[in-house]
Amino acid sequence: HTQSHVSFITSHPAQLDGGWELVGGASGRTVEVEVGGRRTALRLFPSHCVAGTSGAQFAEGLDIQLIQHSVHKGMAEGVEAYSAFHDMARSSTGEPALPGLTGWLRQRGVSTLFVCGVATEFCVRATVLDSLAEGFATVLLTDA
């Protein structure tokens, strides 16, 4: 993410008072923001996976030698992107407003995806659901 990403609590200082709810073990709240020209509810999180910090690096011990492509989500400061396939500003046709992953995978003949990550209830879940919707066989790794 960018340092002042729209999904970060700290990017909404006027809304930091009251109304907190528990989100994945961290304080967070839902606010209404404009995304892709329409108003939508957006869940706020503590800053995480900020570009250029250790939080945005691959986990220690992960063999990254065979990685051919990385998807960098959350790099558009004002656009939320839970899924690696689509952001929340996708058009009414379902196409991503930002470059997506589907074409890259299909060009390489990929038919099965193995998905894992930190936030299973948000980003990983959205990626798994979009992967299935795009027609890929999809395996969720829960103990990677």
QUIFEN-V118405 format. One record per residue. PSI is psi in whole degrees, -180 to 180 (NA if undefined). BURIAL is # if it has 24 or more other ideal C-beta (glycine too) atoms within 12 Angstrom, else .. Layout:
PSI;BURIAL + PSI;BURIAL
//
This chain:
160;# + 162;# + -31;. + 44;. + 147;# + -26;# + -4;# + 134;# + -42;# + -12;. + -2;# + 62;# + -29;. + -15;. + 15;. + -8;. + 119;. + 172;. + 21;. + 148;. + 158;. + 126;. + 107;. + 36;. + 4;. + 151;. + 138;. + 166;# + 165;# + 133;. + 165;# + 127;. + 166;# + 124;. + 120;# + 34;# + 7;. + 153;. + 137;. + 152;. + 137;. + 125;# + 134;# + 146;# + 160;# + 156;# + 136;# + 156;# + 44;# + 129;# + 136;. + 2;. + 167;. + -25;. + -16;. + 4;. + 159;. + 150;. + 142;. + 138;. + -11;. + 128;. + 109;. + 9;. + -30;. + 2;. + 126;. + -22;. + 137;. + 139;. + 123;# + 96;. + 160;# + 19;# + -13;# + 113;# + -37;. + 13;# + 123;# + 142;# + 90;# + -45;# + 148;# + -14;# + -39;# + 153;# + 175;# + -7;# + 16;# + 148;# + 175;. + -17;. + -7;. + -3;. + 145;. + 142;# + -26;# + 158;# + 134;. + -177;# + -25;# + -52;# + -41;. + -44;. + -44;# + -37;. + -25;. + 7;. + 21;. + 132;. + -20;. + 133;. + 140;# + 118;. + 134;# + 167;. + -174;# + -52;. + 79;# + -36;. + -7;. + -87;# + -47;# + -45;# + -48;# + -40;# + -43;# + -47;# + -42;# + -35;# + -46;# + -43;. + -30;. + -4;# + 11;. + 141;# + 134;. + 130;# + 124;. + 117;. + 115;. + -15;. + 63;. + NA;.
//
